[in-house]
Amino acid sequence: MIAAFADFARLARAGWTLMRYDALVPREYAHLAPGPARMLGAVTRIGARGGDLRPGQRLAAAFERLGPAYVKLGQFMATRPDIIGFELADDLARLQDKMPPFPQGEACAEIERAFGQPVDDLFTSFSEPMAAASIAQAHKAVLKDGRKVAVKILRPQIERKAFLEFRAFSRAARLIEAVSQTVRRMEPVKFVETLKASAAIELDLRMEAGAASELAENLKDEPKVRVPDVVWPLSARRVLTVEWIDGVPMADLAAIEASGVDRKALAKLVIRVFLKQALNTGFFHADMHQGNMIIDDRGRLALIDFGIMGRLDETARRTFAEIIYGFITRDYRRTADVHFRAGYVPKEHSREAFAQALRSVGEPLQGRNAAQVDMSRVLQQLFDVTAMFDMHLRPELVLLQRTMVTVEGVARVLDPEIDMWEAASPVVRAYVEDAVGPGAQIQRARDTAQKAMEIVPELPAFVEDVGRAARIVAAEDRRESRAATPARLAWFVAGLAALIAMLALLQ
């Protein structure tokens, strides 16, 4: 009861803040709201801030004021333009994860608590905050052996604040899902759970250290990609220390050109590196925006900040690859079959009609570069298709979808004329050939045969059980009809013979 009261109080505070920014019942959409909501909006709009901003910009400002959990909520909302609209999603995608830094003294005290030594005993120098985000802030430091490092430190009490805010989100999501069938299709409860799980990993910097190490190992054979090394002795739950990488920020296009880096090649590299992560290992950097990528002094793409990572199991990876491959090869029937096989589309719908819908989306994209394609219209059509065929949100794909949109945006900034299909094709084709080609089918057949042969040692016991069951059935049937017994026994023998034949064939 107390928790529920506290949650509603937090939601009320959030509602008040949204009203003060005219982001709860925005004047631009007030005519669509019921009468009481219009009246509430008119009253709360008096003295509201940001009168010259768009609704999405006002909402972003309100989220920044509400704190870290709302910043993350806004960033995730930006991945669902099917729900909130494209202009609003675009404004939230620019939501700044920048916050005022907490005092230097608190940062130093956190390091001392984590490692039991003063900052001066661990570092030759330790800077003021270089950047402060909603979850943590970063400092530049130099180790005693001369290595330059970045030290990331969680904000004080951030874990408790996030726990309370996400609990309130969950309560609100359950209420909304209970009253709206339209919203229920978008799985708001699962959406919040995914957001909460992602934030929980961000709030344990040991997990981020492990993610950086795993990603570095997965990409070690990529000569054009770099992942900073983790300094394990100086990493803990609330403190992370990694190699410092000097270079040009991805957002500084002028500096990139001045450094001699080919922007068109870099755009393709960004797309292919993401796809290789998602397809080859199923473990990918799920926050690949411009601020988390640097071009180092050797022209390599350096990935930083590993708080948000995504995972796909083998089935999801194969499904993802086959869907993209179907679009690349214009095989829409195959793409439709993949959706149905994966359970993305309810079985009561027509595969032919769904393939036709996919064709209407894919054909206008063939042979056209990014400058010739209005992605907002393409995405809107895709979302119309999902609604038409009752496709529910797949929680395991939320981070993948979010990252795909982000990566596509980064690539388009680097090269406005990039052909996304052409850039993705080599990676996807190679994966499909390896995962679903003839070699993969033969290997799966071998695996099936191996599993079948593992049953062989159990065959004598199975035969004995069948015989025992047959005798029992025969004894019972003898009371009813002796003539039926030979036929029943014949069925048992035939079934057993079929099983033995199958195992012999597999062997």
Secondary structure, DSSP 8 states (H G I E B T S, - for coil): -HHHHHHHHHHHHHHHHHHHTT-SS-TTTGGGS-HHHHHHHHHHTTT-S-TTS-HHHHHHHHHHHH-HHHHHHHHHHTT-HHHH-HHHHHHHHT---------HHHHHHHHHHHHSS-HHHHEEEEEEEEEE-SSEEEEEEEETTS-EEEEEEE-TTHHHHHHHHHHHHHHHHHHHHHH-HHHHTT-HHHHHHHHHHHHHHHT-HHHHHHHHHHHHHHTTT-TTEE---B-GGG--SSEEEEE---EEETT-HHHHHHTT--HHHHHHHHHHHHHHIIIIISEEES---GGGEEEETTS-EEE---SSEEE--HHHHHHHHHHHHHHHHT-HHHHHHHHHHHTSS-TTS-HHHHHHHHHHHHGGGTT--GGG--HHHHHHHHHHHHHHTT----GGGHHHHHHHHHHHHHHHHH-TT--HHHHHHHHHHHHHHHHHSHHHHHHHHHHHHHHHHTTGGGHHHHHHHHHHHHHHHHHHHHHH-GGGHHHHHHHHHHHHHHHHHHHHHH-
